Amino acid sequence: MSQKVRIGNSYYHEGHDSEVVTTHHDDYNNVWYRIVISRDNAGVISTGDEIHQQPYSDFLGAVSMRDYPDDWNTLREAVLERDDYVAQCCGKDVNKSAPIHHICPLGCGGTNTLRNLITLCEEHHGKIHGGVI
């Protein structure tokens, strides 16, 4: 799976030897993030006060996903099949490469369970993450 940085996701950051959560991606292609201090039983995180910044490509090279399970491809296929390869936002037919969206983001306590995952089309997924929807 190709990795892209998503706002609100948490990652293991080699430079800090800790988990971080992304908070912002600016117009200069910098990623802003905070160090995760703790999580509660629901997965809600608390962070340190300091905000860190790193160019997108450098950040991408320094992090690894923390919240996607090893069986992600099996899980995403189950979501596509459950949703009958139809985008749940607009009814458009989609293929195997369609985005699987976390209804409640991982960084906000969401999980990788079927009830928190939904099939979307590329257009609407981009609008959701871009803040348009």
N, C-alpha and C positions, 0 to 999 in steps of 0.2 A: 504494500500500500504506500503510495507516495504521501509524504507528510506535508501538510500545510499548517501554518500557525493560525489558530482560531482564537479570537478574543473570548475570554472566560474559561478557556481550557487550562488545565494544569499540566505541567511538564516537569521532568527531572532535568535540572540545569547543571551541567558539569562544572561550570565556572563558580558556582556557589555551593556545590556538593549538597544541594537540597532541592526541594520541590518549589516551583514558582507558579504563579497564575498570571496570565496575560491580561492587561487592563486596557490597552490602547494601541492602535497602529496609526501612526501619523502620516501626513502628506509627504514627508521626506523618507518614507519607507523604514522608519524606526519602529521597533516593538518596545512597548513600555510594560513593565511587569513588577510584581511584588513577591517577596519571599513568603511562602506559606509557613505559618507558625504552628497551627494545629487544625484538626478537623473534629467535628462532633460526630455522633453516631449516624446522623442523617447525611453526612458528607459535606455539610456547610463548613467553609474554611474561614480562619482568621489569618490575617497577614500582618507583616511588619509595616511600620509607618513609611519607611524609605521606598521611593519609587525608582526603579532602575530602567535604563534605556540602552538598547543595543540595535545596530542595524539588522534588518530582517534576515539577511543571508547569514550573518554571524550568529544570530540567535538560533536560526534553524539548524546550524551546524553544531551548536552547543547543547541542544536539548533532545530529549526522547520523550515520547508519549508516556504518560503515567496512567491514564484512565481507560485506555482501550484494551479489552481483553485479548488474549492470544487467539481466541476463536472468533474474532471480529468478522471475518469474511463469512463464516457460517451464520452468525447472527444477522448480518446485513441481508444475506440471502433469505433467511426466514422472514424478515420484515418485507422484502420485495414480494415474496410468495403470499404472505398474509394480505398484503395490500393489492394483490393481483396485478403487479407491475403497472399500477396506476398512481399518478401523483395525487395525494390526498388533498392538495390545495386547490387544484383546478381540474382534475379528472383527465389530464393528459396521459396517454400511454407512454411508458418509459422503458428503458432497457436496463441491463445488469449494471451499468455504470452510473445509474441515477443516485443522487445524494440521499443518504439516510440521515435524517435530522433528529437531534435530541430536543424534545419538546421543552424540557427543563434542562438548561445547559449543565454540563458536568461541573463546571466551576461554581455553579449555584446549588449544588447538591443533587443534581440529576444523576441518573444511573444508566447503565447499559442494559436495561431490561426491555423486553418487547413493548410494555405499556408506555415507555418513555421514548420510543423510536417511531418515526413515521417516514414514509417515502414522499419525497418532493421532487419537482422538476428543477432543473438547473436555474431557470429564471427566478422562480419564487424562493429558492434556497438562498440565492445571492441577495435578493431583496430583504429577506429576513435578517441575514447577517450584516447587511449594509444599513439596517435600521429603517428601511423604507416601509416595511410591514410591521 
